[in-house]
Amino acid sequence: MTKKWVSWDLACLVLFISIAPFLLGESYFFETVNIAGIYAIAVIGLNLILGYAGLIALGHAGFFGLGAYVSAYLSIHLNVHPFLSILLSCILIAMFTFLIAFPLLRLSGYFLALGTLGLGVVLFTLINSGGEITGGPNGLANIPGFSIGSYQFHSFHDHFYLIWITVLIIFILTKNLANSREGRAMKAIHSDEGAAASFGVNVFRFKMKVFVLGCTLGALAGGYYAHYMVFISPDIVSMHNSINMLIMGFLGGLGSYLGPITGTFVFQIIPQISALMEDYEILIKGIIFLLVVLFLPGGVQSAIDKVSLSLKGRKTTPKENRVYQESMGKE
């Protein structure tokens, strides 16, 4: 990938953050865009785990929900500042993920998928029956919102800049990671673990790193969600939410840089477009996902990349989409 291409995708994200508030005004679409930004953080983490390292994780919403509940509990019961509570929740969940990764990552393929699925179900059951600690099926309300000193974040604009600047920072960091030695090791593990190990890559250690990092990003997104919505329920930990995150990733294109952001944005916009056909929302989502899988196996982002490359007169496929295509071919 050339430096010119790197600057292009980053410039697109910066341009979006710069002009979106002026285009949206006071529109109710603002909340949809903010929610999309929060989920984009979680899906970027899932993209590291599944898109780059090739670890099939089906319980990502469990870490999203843990981040939300731990941060909310610290803020409500211990009066911890929201930003500090999010940081502490990420640290605690990173430690928890590190511990459970030892047995989980001994599994591979479908067994790993079942293991992460089981973990997600366990976390949902614990939170749903957590009594006063988690609020049970009723969830937790009156969660403190974001603030800096005496200034409270109230408007969609305030939250937009907080959320999307965070997305921008994470995008830059994860992209640099993907282009680093560690990133190349992750892609090698995705392609062939045996070959990667023969070249001196410590496969298990790299799996641990990417799994902990990806799950911690999911927890960070959950913390943002809790303090943005000021109410959470066990639904955010459910298997349904994990599947939604997978769909967001596949829609955008797992293994690409902008794919998680593009896919999350498309997924969150679909209900708004289909608002007049509310009874058929699930059907519309299913048809769109099926069309993407059939005609755009690299996700929506792969189509955007191809158009951009054709406009530049290039015929080569971007590296990040090639990673995904190789994984599809391998399967």
C-alpha positions as CSV (number, residue, x, y, z in Angstrom):
1,M,0.0,0.0,0.0
2,T,1.4,3.4,-0.9
3,K,1.5,6.4,1.3
4,K,-0.9,8.1,-1.0
5,W,-3.6,5.5,-0.4
6,V,-3.0,5.6,3.3
7,S,-3.6,9.3,3.4
8,W,-6.8,8.9,1.3
9,D,-8.7,6.8,3.7
10,L,-7.6,8.8,6.7
11,A,-8.6,12.0,4.8
12,C,-12.1,10.6,4.2
13,L,-12.6,9.9,7.9
14,V,-11.3,13.3,8.9
15,L,-13.5,15.0,6.2
16,F,-16.6,13.1,7.5
17,I,-15.9,14.2,11.1
18,S,-15.4,17.8,9.9
19,I,-18.6,18.2,7.8
20,A,-21.1,15.7,9.3
21,P,-22.3,18.0,12.1
22,F,-23.0,20.8,9.6
23,L,-24.9,18.5,7.2
24,L,-27.0,16.8,9.9
25,G,-27.8,20.0,11.8
26,E,-30.4,19.1,14.5
27,S,-31.6,16.1,12.6
28,Y,-32.6,12.9,14.5
29,F,-30.1,11.1,12.3
30,F,-27.5,12.5,14.6
31,E,-28.2,9.9,17.3
32,T,-27.9,7.1,14.7
33,V,-24.5,8.4,13.6
34,N,-23.3,8.6,17.2
35,I,-24.5,5.0,17.9
36,A,-22.8,3.9,14.7
37,G,-19.5,5.5,15.9
38,I,-19.8,3.6,19.2
39,Y,-20.4,0.3,17.5
40,A,-17.6,1.1,15.0
41,I,-15.1,0.9,18.0
42,A,-16.4,-2.5,18.9
43,V,-16.3,-3.8,15.3
44,I,-12.8,-2.5,14.8
45,G,-11.8,-4.7,17.8
46,L,-13.7,-7.7,16.2
47,N,-12.0,-6.9,12.9
48,L,-8.6,-7.4,14.6
49,I,-9.7,-10.7,16.0
50,L,-11.5,-12.2,13.1
51,G,-10.5,-10.1,10.1
52,Y,-6.7,-10.1,10.7
53,A,-5.9,-12.9,13.0
54,G,-8.7,-15.2,11.7
55,L,-10.0,-16.2,15.2
56,I,-13.7,-17.0,15.0
57,A,-15.2,-15.1,17.9
58,L,-19.0,-15.3,18.3
59,G,-19.4,-13.7,21.7
60,H,-18.1,-10.2,21.1
61,A,-21.2,-8.5,22.6
62,G,-20.3,-10.1,25.9
63,F,-17.2,-7.9,26.2
64,F,-19.2,-4.9,24.9
65,G,-21.8,-5.5,27.7
66,L,-19.2,-6.1,30.4
67,G,-17.6,-2.8,29.5
68,A,-20.9,-1.1,29.8
69,Y,-22.0,-2.7,33.1
70,V,-18.6,-2.4,34.9
71,S,-18.3,1.3,33.9
72,A,-21.9,2.0,34.9
73,Y,-21.6,0.2,38.2
74,L,-18.4,2.2,39.1
75,S,-20.1,5.5,38.2
76,I,-23.4,4.8,40.0
77,H,-22.3,3.0,43.2
78,L,-18.7,4.3,43.6
79,N,-19.2,7.8,42.2
80,V,-16.2,7.3,39.8
81,H,-16.0,9.9,37.0
82,P,-17.3,8.4,33.7
83,F,-14.0,8.7,31.8
84,L,-12.1,7.1,34.7
85,S,-14.8,4.4,35.1
86,I,-14.4,3.6,31.4
87,L,-10.6,3.4,31.7
88,L,-10.9,1.1,34.8
89,S,-13.5,-1.1,33.2
90,C,-11.2,-1.6,30.1
91,I,-8.3,-2.5,32.4
92,L,-10.4,-5.0,34.4
93,I,-11.8,-6.6,31.3
94,A,-8.4,-6.8,29.7
95,M,-7.2,-8.7,32.7
96,F,-10.3,-10.9,32.6
97,T,-9.8,-11.6,28.9
98,F,-6.2,-12.4,29.4
99,L,-7.2,-15.1,31.9
100,I,-9.9,-16.7,29.9
101,A,-7.8,-16.6,26.7
102,F,-5.5,-19.3,28.0
103,P,-8.1,-22.1,27.8
104,L,-10.1,-20.5,24.9
105,L,-7.2,-20.0,22.5
106,R,-6.1,-23.6,22.9
107,L,-9.2,-24.2,20.7
108,S,-9.3,-23.5,17.0
109,G,-11.8,-23.3,14.2
110,Y,-15.3,-24.2,15.0
111,F,-14.4,-25.3,18.5
112,L,-13.1,-21.8,19.2
113,A,-16.4,-20.4,17.8
114,L,-18.4,-22.6,20.1
115,G,-16.2,-21.7,23.1
116,T,-16.7,-17.9,22.5
117,L,-20.4,-18.5,21.9
118,G,-20.7,-20.3,25.2
119,L,-18.8,-17.5,27.0
120,G,-21.2,-15.0,25.5
121,V,-24.2,-17.0,26.7
122,V,-22.7,-17.3,30.2
123,L,-22.1,-13.6,30.4
124,F,-25.6,-12.8,29.3
125,T,-27.1,-15.2,31.9
126,L,-25.0,-13.8,34.7
127,I,-25.9,-10.2,33.8
128,N,-29.6,-11.0,33.3
129,S,-29.8,-12.7,36.7
130,G,-27.4,-10.3,38.5
131,G,-30.0,-8.8,40.8
132,E,-29.3,-5.4,42.3
133,I,-25.7,-5.4,40.9
134,T,-26.8,-5.5,37.3
135,G,-30.4,-4.6,37.6
136,G,-31.5,-7.9,36.2
137,P,-33.8,-7.9,33.2
138,N,-34.7,-4.3,34.0
139,G,-31.1,-3.1,33.4
140,L,-29.4,0.0,34.9
141,A,-30.8,3.5,34.7
142,N,-29.6,6.9,35.8
143,I,-26.0,6.3,34.6
144,P,-24.0,9.6,34.8
145,G,-23.4,11.1,31.4
146,F,-20.1,12.4,30.1
147,S,-18.6,15.6,31.6
148,I,-15.4,17.6,31.8
149,G,-15.3,19.5,35.0
150,S,-18.5,21.4,35.3
151,Y,-19.3,21.1,31.6
152,Q,-21.9,18.4,30.8
153,F,-22.2,16.7,27.4
154,H,-25.8,17.2,26.4
155,S,-26.1,17.8,22.7
156,F,-25.7,15.4,19.9
157,H,-22.9,17.6,18.6
158,D,-20.9,17.3,21.9
159,H,-21.2,13.5,21.8
160,F,-20.5,13.3,18.1
161,Y,-17.0,14.9,18.4
162,L,-16.2,12.8,21.5
163,I,-17.2,9.5,19.9
164,W,-15.9,10.1,16.4
165,I,-12.5,11.6,17.5
166,T,-12.1,8.4,19.5
167,V,-12.9,6.4,16.4
168,L,-10.4,8.4,14.4
169,I,-7.6,7.8,17.0
170,I,-8.4,4.0,17.2
171,F,-8.5,3.8,13.4
172,I,-5.0,5.4,13.2
173,L,-3.6,3.2,15.9
174,T,-5.1,-0.1,14.6
175,K,-4.0,0.7,11.0
176,N,-0.5,1.3,12.1
177,L,-0.6,-1.9,14.0
178,A,-1.9,-3.8,10.9
179,N,1.1,-2.4,8.9
180,S,3.6,-3.2,11.6
181,R,5.6,-6.4,12.3
182,E,2.9,-7.6,14.6
183,G,0.2,-6.9,12.0
184,R,2.1,-9.0,9.4
185,A,2.4,-11.8,12.0
186,M,-1.4,-11.7,12.5
187,K,-2.0,-11.9,8.8
188,A,0.4,-14.8,8.6
189,I,-1.4,-16.7,11.4
190,H,-4.7,-16.0,9.6
191,S,-3.3,-17.5,6.3
192,D,-1.5,-20.5,7.8
193,E,-0.6,-21.1,11.5
194,G,1.9,-23.8,10.7
195,A,3.8,-21.7,8.1
196,A,3.8,-18.7,10.5
197,A,5.3,-20.8,13.3
198,S,7.9,-22.2,10.9
199,F,9.1,-18.6,10.4
200,G,9.5,-18.0,14.1
201,V,6.1,-16.4,14.9
202,N,5.0,-17.3,18.4
203,V,1.4,-18.1,17.3
204,F,-0.2,-18.4,20.8
205,R,1.4,-15.2,22.1
206,F,0.2,-13.2,19.1
207,K,-3.3,-14.7,19.4
208,M,-3.4,-13.7,23.0
209,K,-2.3,-10.1,22.2
210,V,-4.9,-9.6,19.4
211,F,-7.7,-11.3,21.4
212,V,-7.1,-9.2,24.5
213,L,-6.8,-6.0,22.4
214,G,-9.9,-6.7,20.4
215,C,-12.0,-7.5,23.4
216,T,-10.8,-4.4,25.2
217,L,-11.9,-2.3,22.3
218,G,-15.3,-3.9,22.6
219,A,-15.3,-3.0,26.4
220,L,-14.3,0.6,25.5
221,A,-17.3,0.8,23.1
222,G,-19.6,-0.6,25.8
223,G,-18.4,2.0,28.3
224,Y,-19.1,4.8,25.8
225,Y,-22.5,3.3,25.1
226,A,-23.5,3.2,28.8
227,H,-22.6,6.8,29.4
228,Y,-24.1,8.0,26.1
229,M,-27.5,6.2,26.5
230,V,-27.5,6.6,30.4
231,F,-29.4,3.3,30.4
232,I,-28.4,-0.3,29.6
233,S,-30.1,-3.6,29.6
234,P,-29.0,-7.3,29.1
235,D,-30.0,-7.0,25.5
236,I,-26.6,-5.5,24.7
237,V,-24.9,-8.7,25.9
238,S,-27.2,-11.0,24.0
239,M,-26.2,-13.4,21.1
240,H,-28.4,-11.2,18.9
241,N,-26.1,-8.3,19.4
242,S,-23.0,-10.4,18.7
243,I,-24.6,-11.5,15.4
244,N,-25.3,-7.9,14.6
245,M,-21.6,-7.0,15.2
246,L,-20.6,-9.9,12.9
247,I,-23.0,-8.6,10.2
248,M,-21.5,-5.1,10.6
249,G,-18.1,-6.5,10.0
250,F,-19.0,-8.6,7.0
251,L,-21.0,-5.7,5.5
252,G,-18.0,-3.4,5.5
253,G,-15.4,-6.0,4.8
254,L,-13.4,-7.9,7.5
255,G,-9.7,-7.5,7.0
256,S,-10.0,-3.9,5.6
257,Y,-9.1,-0.7,7.4
258,L,-12.3,1.3,6.8
259,G,-14.5,-1.8,6.5
260,P,-15.7,-1.9,10.2
261,I,-16.7,1.8,10.1
262,T,-18.4,1.5,6.7
263,G,-20.3,-1.6,7.6
264,T,-21.4,-0.3,11.0
265,F,-22.6,2.9,9.3
266,V,-24.6,1.0,6.7
267,F,-26.1,-1.3,9.3
268,Q,-27.3,1.5,11.5
269,I,-28.7,3.5,8.6
270,I,-30.8,0.7,7.2
271,P,-33.5,1.0,9.9
272,Q,-33.8,4.7,9.2
273,I,-34.2,4.1,5.5
274,S,-36.7,1.3,6.0
275,A,-38.7,3.3,8.7
276,L,-41.8,3.4,6.4
277,M,-41.6,-0.4,6.1
278,E,-41.0,-1.2,9.7
279,D,-42.7,-4.6,9.5
280,Y,-40.2,-5.7,6.8
281,E,-37.0,-4.3,8.5
282,I,-35.5,-7.8,9.2
283,L,-36.3,-8.9,5.7
284,I,-34.7,-5.8,4.2
285,K,-31.6,-6.4,6.4
286,G,-31.4,-10.0,5.3
287,I,-31.7,-9.2,1.6
288,I,-29.0,-6.6,1.8
289,F,-26.7,-8.9,3.7
290,L,-27.3,-11.7,1.2
291,L,-26.6,-9.4,-1.7
292,V,-23.3,-8.3,-0.1
293,V,-22.2,-11.8,0.6
294,L,-23.1,-13.0,-3.0
295,F,-21.8,-10.0,-5.0
296,L,-19.4,-8.3,-2.7
297,P,-17.6,-11.0,-0.7
298,G,-15.0,-8.4,0.4
299,G,-17.8,-6.2,1.8
300,V,-19.0,-2.7,0.8
301,Q,-15.6,-1.3,1.4
302,S,-14.0,-3.5,-1.2
303,A,-16.4,-2.0,-3.8
304,I,-15.4,1.5,-2.7
305,D,-11.8,0.6,-2.9
306,K,-12.2,-0.9,-6.4
307,V,-13.9,2.3,-7.6
308,S,-11.2,4.5,-6.1
309,L,-8.5,2.4,-7.7
310,S,-10.1,2.4,-11.1
311,L,-10.4,6.2,-11.0
312,K,-6.7,6.3,-10.3
313,G,-6.0,3.9,-13.1
314,R,-4.7,1.1,-10.8
315,K,-5.6,-2.6,-11.3
316,T,-4.1,-4.1,-8.2
317,T,-6.2,-5.1,-5.2
318,P,-5.5,-3.4,-1.9
319,K,-3.7,-5.6,0.6
320,E,-6.4,-5.3,3.3
321,N,-9.0,-6.7,1.0
322,R,-6.7,-9.4,-0.3
323,V,-6.4,-10.7,3.3
324,Y,-10.1,-11.3,3.4
325,Q,-10.2,-12.8,-0.1
326,E,-7.5,-15.3,0.8
327,S,-9.4,-16.3,3.9
328,M,-12.5,-16.9,1.9
329,G,-10.6,-19.0,-0.6
330,K,-9.0,-21.0,2.1
331,E,-12.4,-21.9,3.6
